[in-house]
């Protein structure tokens, strides 16, 4: 057993040495960080379903695959033409493109950024800026999560954002991570650092797409530091190929009265795990974790949240809607920890699911750990089907069954999309989701189809 | 040719026979009313005509404008000009009234080979019909029926009917639960739709609504069969004497 496990990690060892050979010019603190990450990863390996945090998601397929670090696949821009165009969010302040984990300046557009704001490649920022040491790797817990340890071991490139005090950016900052699968299984470890100083306001989008089909593993980690009174929205879009593995972790650290939203839309990928881990570290902080996952075929989509209330008077909201068809499997695992001093915490989580087939499956699990005595924590989960009464009502008005069904699904998905405050991103996602859902080909006015739920006959499970 | 022709219609639900041979012919330009006690099969008849699949038709024939209605899906029946105002209108969270109705209008127009309406063309039409039913414009952007009062839901049904302009409209207990003001508004809306090329079937338990929508013919449905037919005076007679009076034939059969 031990030998097999070691054997499985061998390719990572080789990769780490190759990777290490390149990092002669990198600062000592970073080499130390990578080494600690790698040591921790070697020590624990990949998680198993015996671990509570991984109970519903078996990552054996990742553990068994001998991934190599992704080759440099930055090709001429012409090849990406259509993909890039389709992935551009109209009205964005900038779009940074990463190909197989590496920044591709020739494909990126940074022209719309106001002065003072820094947005760029993490690798370049590391080379130029000594200030990163204060933040990079300071928030993610590599002891808890071996995927974060693995990412940390291979920190190379990704996005870096620095928002000086009082910066207000209305247009979203967009990162597009394109994976181009090769003949052999490849992996990238995109690492993103977002530092938002006091009283800043911005929206940041991470979008994962594939160009071509094949086994690929994106293991992304993002650290987001929000200063006092900062209002930051983070969006994750996962729409990679069905053979792709995607594990992503968003770790946010919030100062006093900071307001951070995490929105995720999971559409693609074969095995997807999205970790969102906010720590409300200052009084009066707020966080919203809002997610939509739409699975089909044999897709597996695991939404794992760990919300830590570490200060008094903070509120957190989790809303996840899942639409599962075929043999797909969804997971909602919402863990809330209220620390001893976090009095007057107000935490709420809601997970609604529509199962469209007999073989689709959802595991939904609230987990509350409360160590303070004056708090309000609620949770609820529902599982249902498309409402047959609503369906008949719509058909009796002349709307075909497939379109009626599509409209009901869109309305259910819109419940999540409507919570997205950044208009360009919301409009873009409404179109994207509409194209993704079955039977929704007729254009729907974004204003006309409003947030709501499609099914009424819910089975209470939480 | 009748707008709606029902011949010897039998239907059951969960192996319980509810309709036991209904015969009825309605011509264009006519308003008919079906009255009957609870459990007589009134709503079943309306639901079968609207093509609800939970009811199984075991015998008989229904022709809508000469076409086999029982072979149609609900959406096809709607596109062929049938409309039913629901006794219990369904709430559809997340879809606005305006969007829903435009989707319905366009589905029907598409079926008929007509050009679809864009929001600019459609909105004035919808607003006009809403004014007729004294519905505030804020209902345009509210999700279909969600959070509406009982009266608002019923008025919304008639707004839909006014917009969709069916050739054969069925009102399934539209009067139930309405106060007198709402009843008048609903009746005004329905009366505005009376025309030589449209037929209306009003299904009701009480004759109250028939003060406002005066039918050409009244039929009494008891235990799955029409036991008596007559003019509008029949409704008043029923009100006075109760349903027991109308069912000697049925009583004799037992």
Contacts between the chains, C-beta under 8 A, distances in Angstrom:
chain1	res1	chain2	res2	distance
A	387	B	90	7.8
A	389	B	90	4.9
A	390	B	90	5.2
A	390	B	91	7.7
A	390	B	92	5.0
A	392	B	52	6.2
A	392	B	53	7.9
A	392	B	74	6.3
A	392	B	90	7.7
A	393	B	86	6.9
A	393	B	89	7.4
A	393	B	90	4.0
A	393	B	92	6.9
A	394	B	92	7.2
A	394	B	100	7.3
A	394	B	104	7.6
A	395	B	73	6.9
A	395	B	74	4.0
A	395	B	75	4.5
A	395	B	78	7.4
A	396	B	50	5.2
A	396	B	51	7.5
A	396	B	74	4.8
A	396	B	75	7.6
A	396	B	77	7.7
A	396	B	78	5.9
A	396	B	83	7.9
A	396	B	84	6.1
A	396	B	86	7.9
A	397	B	75	8.0
A	397	B	78	5.8
A	397	B	83	7.9
A	397	B	100	7.6
A	397	B	101	7.7
A	397	B	104	3.9
A	397	B	107	7.7
A	397	B	160	6.7
A	397	B	164	6.8
A	398	B	75	5.4
A	398	B	78	3.7
A	398	B	79	5.2
A	398	B	104	5.0
A	398	B	105	7.9
A	398	B	107	4.2
A	398	B	108	4.3
A	398	B	111	7.0
A	398	B	164	7.2
A	399	B	75	6.1
A	399	B	103	5.6
A	399	B	104	5.7
A	399	B	107	4.8
A	400	B	75	5.3
A	400	B	107	6.5
A	401	B	73	7.4
A	401	B	75	6.9
A	403	B	103	7.3
A	403	B	107	7.2
A	404	B	75	8.0
A	407	B	95	5.9
A	407	B	100	8.0
A	407	B	103	6.9
A	408	B	92	7.4
A	408	B	94	7.7
A	408	B	95	7.6
A	410	B	94	7.7
A	411	B	92	7.2
A	411	B	93	6.6
A	411	B	94	2.6
A	411	B	95	5.0
A	411	B	143	7.9
A	412	B	94	6.4
A	414	B	94	5.6
A	415	B	94	6.3
A	442	B	103	7.2
A	444	B	99	6.8
A	445	B	99	6.2
A	445	B	119	6.7
A	447	B	96	7.9
A	447	B	141	7.6
A	448	B	95	7.8
A	448	B	96	4.9
A	448	B	98	6.1
A	448	B	99	3.2
A	448	B	102	7.7
A	448	B	119	7.8
A	448	B	141	7.7
A	449	B	94	6.6
A	449	B	95	5.8
A	449	B	96	6.8
A	449	B	99	5.7
A	450	B	94	5.8
A	450	B	95	7.2
A	450	B	96	5.4
A	450	B	141	7.3
A	450	B	143	5.9
A	451	B	94	5.9
A	452	B	92	7.6
A	452	B	93	3.1
A	452	B	94	2.4
A	452	B	95	6.9
A	452	B	143	5.3
A	452	B	146	7.1
A	453	B	93	5.1
A	453	B	94	6.4
A	454	B	92	7.9
A	454	B	93	7.3
A	454	B	94	6.4
A	456	B	91	7.3
